[in-house]
Amino acid sequence: MNKYMSVLKNVDFIKYFFSINFITLAQSFVSISIIWLIYEETKNPLLIAVFGVLTQLPAIVFGPLISKVLDRFNIGRAMFLFLLLRASIFLIIFLLPFNDKISLSIIGLLIGLNSVIGIPLSAGGDIIIKEVCDDEQLVTANALMIIFFDISYIFGSISVAIMGVLGNNSIAFIIGAVLFFISAIIISTIKSDEIFSNSENRQEKYTIFSSMKYIVKNSEIFLMTINTTLWNMFTWGSFIVLLPIYVEQNLNNDSVAYGILNSLQSVGIILASLIIGLQFISKIKIEKLICLGIIVHCLLLILFYFSTNIIFSVIILIIAGIASAPVLIYKATFFQRKISRKIMGQVLSLILVLGSVLYSLGGIIIAFLIEKLGKEYFSYINLYSLIIIIVISLMSLKKIS
């Protein structure tokens, strides 16, 4: 527990800890509510698809460009401005009706802007942890982030469901705006490294292409980026497509089973993160732990998709969540330690964008193959994709050794 106490005594980390949980809560409120309200008011599935694109595409195109701010100005002030803008976005959405074309067009633009802000906010969070924590505190700090991200998001989803029952989903936007505003105020008080706000650093020209070059030239960072993004692509990205098919084919369309299985990996992630944060394993290189976590996670998912027993499936998914926790925690720690602070904002943003693109692409590829070959072959399609990830991770392990 000493590791946790050491981190929790860090005043600036505690400030960020509360801020990020408010941000996660707020984002879960607004993300779920906006889709439901659009459908409730318009009954138009196409509009939901359009707004789904608006939550992703602008971030991919413009996110890395805006993330330059993180490398050229004080991180606390930059995050304050982004959060203030996000609070304003949802305050405006709260005031707009959802039943006319002009309002929906404005809401679409605002959702696109919110999407763009999401990339620098995510990258900025990792930078703040690096700046306010000592190197030996990073693993424990990242473990706490993973634990409470899952808890906050689950709590947010439940709260939105309660608002829906009470018939007042739009109140989620005003609550979200207030939480974003509170987070902005707290983050603005964090003491970060002022060296990166000086005029000399502002004169250095870092572009998206120089950030790409930085990733490719640094073999360790490049290898870990490829490993973790492909893993994300064919495990988490395909999971949302494969799970309902798995329930249909292997569990005879048991909707209760679908509800239970959908969140079980989060249970495993929370349990494992608590243990990882204690840092019992400190002598093994974190690159090796990431690769081993990927391999074990993929093997467990292979077992899961071939299982026809609900109890066995529940156990496997919880253990799979446990196996994925080291990847999530050590990946964040690895990039915080390895990427130069002067270019960290842009590099992390590019890695986040690549992850988002491949996450979506993973689901599309698996869905296309299942459509062409048939649902009955879903577990074999998944088997071959996960074997590729396992082989890449084994090769990476060999190179690391």
Secondary structure as a PSIPRED ss2 file (coil, helix, strand):
# PSIPRED VFORMAT (PSIPRED V4.0)

   1 M C   1.000  0.000  0.000
   2 N H   0.000  1.000  0.000
   3 K H   0.000  1.000  0.000
   4 Y H   0.000  1.000  0.000
   5 M H   0.000  1.000  0.000
   6 S H   0.000  1.000  0.000
   7 V H   0.000  1.000  0.000
   8 L H   0.000  1.000  0.000
   9 K C   1.000  0.000  0.000
  10 N C   1.000  0.000  0.000
  11 V H   0.000  1.000  0.000
  12 D H   0.000  1.000  0.000
  13 F H   0.000  1.000  0.000
  14 I H   0.000  1.000  0.000
  15 K H   0.000  1.000  0.000
  16 Y H   0.000  1.000  0.000
  17 F H   0.000  1.000  0.000
  18 F H   0.000  1.000  0.000
  19 S H   0.000  1.000  0.000
  20 I H   0.000  1.000  0.000
  21 N H   0.000  1.000  0.000
  22 F H   0.000  1.000  0.000
  23 I H   0.000  1.000  0.000
  24 T H   0.000  1.000  0.000
  25 L H   0.000  1.000  0.000
  26 A H   0.000  1.000  0.000
  27 Q H   0.000  1.000  0.000
  28 S H   0.000  1.000  0.000
  29 F H   0.000  1.000  0.000
  30 V H   0.000  1.000  0.000
  31 S H   0.000  1.000  0.000
  32 I H   0.000  1.000  0.000
  33 S H   0.000  1.000  0.000
  34 I H   0.000  1.000  0.000
  35 I H   0.000  1.000  0.000
  36 W H   0.000  1.000  0.000
  37 L H   0.000  1.000  0.000
  38 I H   0.000  1.000  0.000
  39 Y H   0.000  1.000  0.000
  40 E H   0.000  1.000  0.000
  41 E H   0.000  1.000  0.000
  42 T H   0.000  1.000  0.000
  43 K C   1.000  0.000  0.000
  44 N C   1.000  0.000  0.000
  45 P H   0.000  1.000  0.000
  46 L H   0.000  1.000  0.000
  47 L H   0.000  1.000  0.000
  48 I H   0.000  1.000  0.000
  49 A H   0.000  1.000  0.000
  50 V H   0.000  1.000  0.000
  51 F H   0.000  1.000  0.000
  52 G H   0.000  1.000  0.000
  53 V H   0.000  1.000  0.000
  54 L H   0.000  1.000  0.000
  55 T C   1.000  0.000  0.000
  56 Q C   1.000  0.000  0.000
  57 L H   0.000  1.000  0.000
  58 P H   0.000  1.000  0.000
  59 A H   0.000  1.000  0.000
  60 I H   0.000  1.000  0.000
  61 V H   0.000  1.000  0.000
  62 F H   0.000  1.000  0.000
  63 G H   0.000  1.000  0.000
  64 P H   0.000  1.000  0.000
  65 L H   0.000  1.000  0.000
  66 I H   0.000  1.000  0.000
  67 S C   1.000  0.000  0.000
  68 K H   0.000  1.000  0.000
  69 V H   0.000  1.000  0.000
  70 L H   0.000  1.000  0.000
  71 D H   0.000  1.000  0.000
  72 R H   0.000  1.000  0.000
  73 F C   1.000  0.000  0.000
  74 N C   1.000  0.000  0.000
  75 I H   0.000  1.000  0.000
  76 G H   0.000  1.000  0.000
  77 R H   0.000  1.000  0.000
  78 A H   0.000  1.000  0.000
  79 M H   0.000  1.000  0.000
  80 F H   0.000  1.000  0.000
  81 L H   0.000  1.000  0.000
  82 F H   0.000  1.000  0.000
  83 L H   0.000  1.000  0.000
  84 L H   0.000  1.000  0.000
  85 L H   0.000  1.000  0.000
  86 R H   0.000  1.000  0.000
  87 A H   0.000  1.000  0.000
  88 S H   0.000  1.000  0.000
  89 I H   0.000  1.000  0.000
  90 F H   0.000  1.000  0.000
  91 L H   0.000  1.000  0.000
  92 I H   0.000  1.000  0.000
  93 I H   0.000  1.000  0.000
  94 F H   0.000  1.000  0.000
  95 L H   0.000  1.000  0.000
  96 L C   1.000  0.000  0.000
  97 P C   1.000  0.000  0.000
  98 F C   1.000  0.000  0.000
  99 N C   1.000  0.000  0.000
 100 D C   1.000  0.000  0.000
 101 K H   0.000  1.000  0.000
 102 I H   0.000  1.000  0.000
 103 S H   0.000  1.000  0.000
 104 L H   0.000  1.000  0.000
 105 S H   0.000  1.000  0.000
 106 I H   0.000  1.000  0.000
 107 I H   0.000  1.000  0.000
 108 G H   0.000  1.000  0.000
 109 L H   0.000  1.000  0.000
 110 L H   0.000  1.000  0.000
 111 I H   0.000  1.000  0.000
 112 G H   0.000  1.000  0.000
 113 L H   0.000  1.000  0.000
 114 N H   0.000  1.000  0.000
 115 S H   0.000  1.000  0.000
 116 V H   0.000  1.000  0.000
 117 I H   0.000  1.000  0.000
 118 G H   0.000  1.000  0.000
 119 I H   0.000  1.000  0.000
 120 P H   0.000  1.000  0.000
 121 L H   0.000  1.000  0.000
 122 S H   0.000  1.000  0.000
 123 A H   0.000  1.000  0.000
 124 G H   0.000  1.000  0.000
 125 G H   0.000  1.000  0.000
 126 D H   0.000  1.000  0.000
 127 I H   0.000  1.000  0.000
 128 I H   0.000  1.000  0.000
 129 I H   0.000  1.000  0.000
 130 K H   0.000  1.000  0.000
 131 E H   0.000  1.000  0.000
 132 V H   0.000  1.000  0.000
 133 C C   1.000  0.000  0.000
 134 D C   1.000  0.000  0.000
 135 D H   0.000  1.000  0.000
 136 E H   0.000  1.000  0.000
 137 Q H   0.000  1.000  0.000
 138 L H   0.000  1.000  0.000
 139 V H   0.000  1.000  0.000
 140 T H   0.000  1.000  0.000
 141 A H   0.000  1.000  0.000
 142 N H   0.000  1.000  0.000
 143 A H   0.000  1.000  0.000
 144 L H   0.000  1.000  0.000
 145 M H   0.000  1.000  0.000
 146 I H   0.000  1.000  0.000
 147 I H   0.000  1.000  0.000
 148 F H   0.000  1.000  0.000
 149 F H   0.000  1.000  0.000
 150 D H   0.000  1.000  0.000
 151 I H   0.000  1.000  0.000
 152 S H   0.000  1.000  0.000
 153 Y H   0.000  1.000  0.000
 154 I H   0.000  1.000  0.000
 155 F H   0.000  1.000  0.000
 156 G H   0.000  1.000  0.000
 157 S H   0.000  1.000  0.000
 158 I H   0.000  1.000  0.000
 159 S H   0.000  1.000  0.000
 160 V H   0.000  1.000  0.000
 161 A H   0.000  1.000  0.000
 162 I H   0.000  1.000  0.000
 163 M H   0.000  1.000  0.000
 164 G H   0.000  1.000  0.000
 165 V H   0.000  1.000  0.000
 166 L C   1.000  0.000  0.000
 167 G C   1.000  0.000  0.000
 168 N C   1.000  0.000  0.000
 169 N C   1.000  0.000  0.000
 170 S C   1.000  0.000  0.000
 171 I H   0.000  1.000  0.000
 172 A H   0.000  1.000  0.000
 173 F H   0.000  1.000  0.000
 174 I H   0.000  1.000  0.000
 175 I H   0.000  1.000  0.000
 176 G H   0.000  1.000  0.000
 177 A H   0.000  1.000  0.000
 178 V H   0.000  1.000  0.000
 179 L H   0.000  1.000  0.000
 180 F H   0.000  1.000  0.000
 181 F H   0.000  1.000  0.000
 182 I H   0.000  1.000  0.000
 183 S H   0.000  1.000  0.000
 184 A H   0.000  1.000  0.000
 185 I H   0.000  1.000  0.000
 186 I H   0.000  1.000  0.000
 187 I H   0.000  1.000  0.000
 188 S H   0.000  1.000  0.000
 189 T C   1.000  0.000  0.000
 190 I C   1.000  0.000  0.000
 191 K C   1.000  0.000  0.000
 192 S C   1.000  0.000  0.000
 193 D C   1.000  0.000  0.000
 194 E H   0.000  1.000  0.000
 195 I H   0.000  1.000  0.000
 196 F H   0.000  1.000  0.000
 197 S H   0.000  1.000  0.000
 198 N C   1.000  0.000  0.000
 199 S H   0.000  1.000  0.000
 200 E H   0.000  1.000  0.000
 201 N H   0.000  1.000  0.000
 202 R H   0.000  1.000  0.000
 203 Q H   0.000  1.000  0.000
 204 E C   1.000  0.000  0.000
 205 K C   1.000  0.000  0.000
 206 Y C   1.000  0.000  0.000
 207 T C   1.000  0.000  0.000
 208 I H   0.000  1.000  0.000
 209 F H   0.000  1.000  0.000
 210 S H   0.000  1.000  0.000
 211 S H   0.000  1.000  0.000
 212 M H   0.000  1.000  0.000
 213 K H   0.000  1.000  0.000
 214 Y H   0.000  1.000  0.000
 215 I H   0.000  1.000  0.000
 216 V H   0.000  1.000  0.000
 217 K H   0.000  1.000  0.000
 218 N C   1.000  0.000  0.000
 219 S H   0.000  1.000  0.000
 220 E H   0.000  1.000  0.000
 221 I H   0.000  1.000  0.000
 222 F H   0.000  1.000  0.000
 223 L H   0.000  1.000  0.000
 224 M H   0.000  1.000  0.000
 225 T H   0.000  1.000  0.000
 226 I H   0.000  1.000  0.000
 227 N H   0.000  1.000  0.000
 228 T H   0.000  1.000  0.000
 229 T H   0.000  1.000  0.000
 230 L H   0.000  1.000  0.000
 231 W H   0.000  1.000  0.000
 232 N H   0.000  1.000  0.000
 233 M H   0.000  1.000  0.000
 234 F H   0.000  1.000  0.000
 235 T C   1.000  0.000  0.000
 236 W H   0.000  1.000  0.000
 237 G H   0.000  1.000  0.000
 238 S H   0.000  1.000  0.000
 239 F H   0.000  1.000  0.000
 240 I H   0.000  1.000  0.000
 241 V H   0.000  1.000  0.000
 242 L H   0.000  1.000  0.000
 243 L H   0.000  1.000  0.000
 244 P H   0.000  1.000  0.000
 245 I H   0.000  1.000  0.000
 246 Y H   0.000  1.000  0.000
 247 V H   0.000  1.000  0.000
 248 E H   0.000  1.000  0.000
 249 Q H   0.000  1.000  0.000
 250 N H   0.000  1.000  0.000
 251 L C   1.000  0.000  0.000
 252 N C   1.000  0.000  0.000
 253 N C   1.000  0.000  0.000
 254 D C   1.000  0.000  0.000
 255 S H   0.000  1.000  0.000
 256 V H   0.000  1.000  0.000
 257 A H   0.000  1.000  0.000
 258 Y H   0.000  1.000  0.000
 259 G H   0.000  1.000  0.000
 260 I H   0.000  1.000  0.000
 261 L H   0.000  1.000  0.000
 262 N C   1.000  0.000  0.000
 263 S C   1.000  0.000  0.000
 264 L H   0.000  1.000  0.000
 265 Q H   0.000  1.000  0.000
 266 S H   0.000  1.000  0.000
 267 V H   0.000  1.000  0.000
 268 G H   0.000  1.000  0.000
 269 I H   0.000  1.000  0.000
 270 I H   0.000  1.000  0.000
 271 L H   0.000  1.000  0.000
 272 A H   0.000  1.000  0.000
 273 S H   0.000  1.000  0.000
 274 L H   0.000  1.000  0.000
 275 I H   0.000  1.000  0.000
 276 I H   0.000  1.000  0.000
 277 G C   1.000  0.000  0.000
 278 L C   1.000  0.000  0.000
 279 Q C   1.000  0.000  0.000
 280 F C   1.000  0.000  0.000
 281 I C   1.000  0.000  0.000
 282 S C   1.000  0.000  0.000
 283 K C   1.000  0.000  0.000
 284 I C   1.000  0.000  0.000
 285 K C   1.000  0.000  0.000
 286 I H   0.000  1.000  0.000
 287 E H   0.000  1.000  0.000
 288 K H   0.000  1.000  0.000
 289 L H   0.000  1.000  0.000
 290 I H   0.000  1.000  0.000
 291 C H   0.000  1.000  0.000
 292 L H   0.000  1.000  0.000
 293 G H   0.000  1.000  0.000
 294 I H   0.000  1.000  0.000
 295 I H   0.000  1.000  0.000
 296 V H   0.000  1.000  0.000
 297 H H   0.000  1.000  0.000
 298 C H   0.000  1.000  0.000
 299 L H   0.000  1.000  0.000
 300 L H   0.000  1.000  0.000
 301 L H   0.000  1.000  0.000
 302 I H   0.000  1.000  0.000
 303 L H   0.000  1.000  0.000
 304 F H   0.000  1.000  0.000
 305 Y H   0.000  1.000  0.000
 306 F H   0.000  1.000  0.000
 307 S C   1.000  0.000  0.000
 308 T C   1.000  0.000  0.000
 309 N C   1.000  0.000  0.000
 310 I H   0.000  1.000  0.000
 311 I H   0.000  1.000  0.000
 312 F H   0.000  1.000  0.000
 313 S H   0.000  1.000  0.000
 314 V H   0.000  1.000  0.000
 315 I H   0.000  1.000  0.000
 316 I H   0.000  1.000  0.000
 317 L H   0.000  1.000  0.000
 318 I H   0.000  1.000  0.000
 319 I H   0.000  1.000  0.000
 320 A H   0.000  1.000  0.000
 321 G H   0.000  1.000  0.000
 322 I H   0.000  1.000  0.000
 323 A H   0.000  1.000  0.000
 324 S H   0.000  1.000  0.000
 325 A H   0.000  1.000  0.000
 326 P H   0.000  1.000  0.000
 327 V H   0.000  1.000  0.000
 328 L H   0.000  1.000  0.000
 329 I H   0.000  1.000  0.000
 330 Y H   0.000  1.000  0.000
 331 K H   0.000  1.000  0.000
 332 A H   0.000  1.000  0.000
 333 T H   0.000  1.000  0.000
 334 F H   0.000  1.000  0.000
 335 F H   0.000  1.000  0.000
 336 Q H   0.000  1.000  0.000
 337 R H   0.000  1.000  0.000
 338 K H   0.000  1.000  0.000
 339 I C   1.000  0.000  0.000
 340 S C   1.000  0.000  0.000
 341 R H   0.000  1.000  0.000
 342 K H   0.000  1.000  0.000
 343 I H   0.000  1.000  0.000
 344 M H   0.000  1.000  0.000
 345 G H   0.000  1.000  0.000
 346 Q H   0.000  1.000  0.000
 347 V H   0.000  1.000  0.000
 348 L H   0.000  1.000  0.000
 349 S H   0.000  1.000  0.000
 350 L H   0.000  1.000  0.000
 351 I H   0.000  1.000  0.000
 352 L H   0.000  1.000  0.000
 353 V H   0.000  1.000  0.000
 354 L H   0.000  1.000  0.000
 355 G H   0.000  1.000  0.000
 356 S H   0.000  1.000  0.000
 357 V H   0.000  1.000  0.000
 358 L H   0.000  1.000  0.000
 359 Y H   0.000  1.000  0.000
 360 S H   0.000  1.000  0.000
 361 L H   0.000  1.000  0.000
 362 G H   0.000  1.000  0.000
 363 G H   0.000  1.000  0.000
 364 I H   0.000  1.000  0.000
 365 I H   0.000  1.000  0.000
 366 I H   0.000  1.000  0.000
 367 A H   0.000  1.000  0.000
 368 F H   0.000  1.000  0.000
 369 L H   0.000  1.000  0.000
 370 I H   0.000  1.000  0.000
 371 E H   0.000  1.000  0.000
 372 K H   0.000  1.000  0.000
 373 L H   0.000  1.000  0.000
 374 G C   1.000  0.000  0.000
 375 K H   0.000  1.000  0.000
 376 E H   0.000  1.000  0.000
 377 Y H   0.000  1.000  0.000
 378 F H   0.000  1.000  0.000
 379 S H   0.000  1.000  0.000
 380 Y H   0.000  1.000  0.000
 381 I H   0.000  1.000  0.000
 382 N H   0.000  1.000  0.000
 383 L H   0.000  1.000  0.000
 384 Y H   0.000  1.000  0.000
 385 S H   0.000  1.000  0.000
 386 L H   0.000  1.000  0.000
 387 I H   0.000  1.000  0.000
 388 I H   0.000  1.000  0.000
 389 I H   0.000  1.000  0.000
 390 I H   0.000  1.000  0.000
 391 V H   0.000  1.000  0.000
 392 I H   0.000  1.000  0.000
 393 S H   0.000  1.000  0.000
 394 L H   0.000  1.000  0.000
 395 M H   0.000  1.000  0.000
 396 S H   0.000  1.000  0.000
 397 L H   0.000  1.000  0.000
 398 K H   0.000  1.000  0.000
 399 K H   0.000  1.000  0.000
 400 I H   0.000  1.000  0.000
 401 S C   1.000  0.000  0.000
